[in-house]
Every structure is written in C-alpha cells, then in structure tokens.
Amino acid sequence: MRPAITILCFLLGSISSIAQHKQFPILGHANADLLATGWRMISYEMTLKNTLSVHYILPFEMKELAIKSIQGSFYKGTIGWNAGINQTGDEILQETAAYLGCGKKLTDAVYLKITGGYYSTEAINGLTGRTLYAELLCLYSPMPQLSIGSLLINPTASKIKSDAGVINLNQSYHVGLSYHPLQKINLLLEIGKTLGTDISGHIGLTYEMLHTLSIRLGLIGSPILPTWGIGGRTGPIDYAVGWSLHPTLGMTSGISLTYLFH
C-alpha cells in the first residue's frame, strides 16, 4: 500500500500541496533557509557571488519524498549564472529537474533572472515523462532596507509528455517582500498561488544574534503551521537548518550548506 501512496503523492503533489502549498516541490529552489522562514519560494539575494551549495529536505520524515539538490553560481562582469540539479523519489518513482539561470542587475534597484529547466520523471513500471519549463524572478529594492519580489514558475504552462498521456506541470505565482526594520532583524512576507490550490500565505522572521548564528521563525497559513531554524556563516561556509511541523503528517526538516569562493 505504501508504494501506491508514494506514487500518488508524487504524481498529484497531494501531500506537498497540503503542507507546503506547492506541487512538484523539486521545481524552484528548496533550501533550509526558506523552509525555516515560512517555507517561502523567493530569495532576495541580489549580490553576485561564486558559490557551491548542497541541500537536503526531508518532508514528513519520509525518505521517499526527500529532495536532494546541488547548485552552483558564478558571475562575470555584471551577469550572474547559476545551475543545479534537484532529485527526489525512490525505486518506485523518481523525479529530476536540471536548470540553468542567468541574472543581471538592470539598475541598482532592479534585478532580473530568467531560468530554463528540464524536468523528467520515471516510474518502476517503465512509464516516463519529460518537459522543458521556465522561471522568472524579478526583485525591486526601492530602499536599502526593503526588497519586493515576484517569482513565476512555469509561466508558459508546460506539460509533462508521458507514456500515459499529458499531465499539467506545476504552475505557480509568488509575490513577497523582505524588510529590515533594524539591522539585525529581517521580516519576510509572501503570498503564493499554485493553480488548482488555494492562495497560501507565508510569514518569516530572522534575528541575527551573531555573525555566526541567526534565529529563524515562520508561519505557513491555511492551515497555520509553524516553522523554525538556525543559520549563519563560519569562515567561507554558510549553513542553515530548518524544520516545519504538520499536526497530522509530522515533521519536515532540511539542511543547507553553501561554500563561498573568494
């Protein structure tokens, strides 16, 4: 029975929609920082850096749903590039998303990034599916302490062409803001909408106690779920650990490590 439930969860994204408000969770950029601050989707980092990062998210302590990711970013001049691969599943069903993105600061206040990706799925019974998809991220910072962001995932409504027919790939829209009322405090607010599901709200708070340690808290709306975690930097390494708790499905945890090249 459990393998059948796992297949259904992946194909329909039912568990992800209930607890994380998004289907096909390997699209986008799942990491422990976003998990700890309300399981958001928008990252407000505009600075161009050379990095290599690994991420591991374990929804509801089920290894069949674990999301494993490796990402790299580099810049040349005023243009930044990032590439990565996300994978989830087990021997019953596996999903993979590989992507390449290009971002540029159009002005001191406006940042635009376009990402192209390749999604594929493969089931134990031999059924396969694949498609191309896109993401569009726009950040606007009218003042140093405020950033406003919008993220479109699969705006072209790409479909999964599989041996069993055509399935609609997740399509979602997200808007949010990041505000620093004080130097060490960051307030985060996001509203997301995945087609076929209700609008979801996400609230996050980060308090930088030390350069090496930040406390992160958040809430996911409808139903209201708590999230929390810690993060910081030690030497050239950024780290983040996050959790969320669903009253029925249980704990989701995640860890992220990023190495910054100088």
C-alpha positions, 0 to 999 in steps of 0.5 A: 500500500505504501508504494501506491501512496508514494506514487500518488503523492508524487504524481498529484503533489497531494501531500506537498500541496497540503503542507507546503502549498506547492506541487512538484516541490523539486521545481524552484529552489528548496533550501533550509533557509526558506523552509525555516522562514515560512517555507517561502519560494523567493530569495532576495539575494541580489549580490553576485557571488561564486558559490557551491551549495548542497541541500537536503529536505526531508518532508514528513520524515519520509525518505521517499519524498526527500529532495536532494539538490546541488547548485552552483553560481558564478558571475562575470562582469555584471551577469550572474549564472547559476545551475543545479540539479534537484532529485527526489523519489525512490525505486518506485518513482523518481523525479529530476529537474536540471536548470540553468539561470542567468541574472543581471542587475538592470539598475541598482534597484532592479534585478532580473533572472530568467531560468530554463529547466528540464524536468523528467520523471520515471516510474518502476513500471517503465512509464516516463515523462519529460518537459522543458519549463521556465522561471522568472524572478524579478526583485525591486529594492526601492530602499536599502532596507526593503526588497519586493519580489515576484517569482513565476514558475512555469509561466508558459504552462508546460506539460509533462509528455508521458507514456500515459498521456499529458499531465499539467506541470506545476504552475505557480505565482509568488509575490513577497517582500523582505524588510529590515526594520533594524539591522539585525532583524529581517521580516519576510512576507509572501503570498503564493498561488499554485493553480488548482490550490488555494492562495497560501500565505507565508510569514518569516522572521530572522534575528541575527544574534551573531555573525555566526548564528541567526534565529529563524521563525515562520508561519505557513497559513491555511492551515497555520503551521509553524516553522523554525531554524538556525543559520549563519556563516563560519569562515567561507561556509554558510549553513542553515537548518530548518524544520516545519511541523504538520499536526497530522503528517509530522515533521519536515526538516532540511539542511543547507550548506553553501561554500563561498569562493573568494 
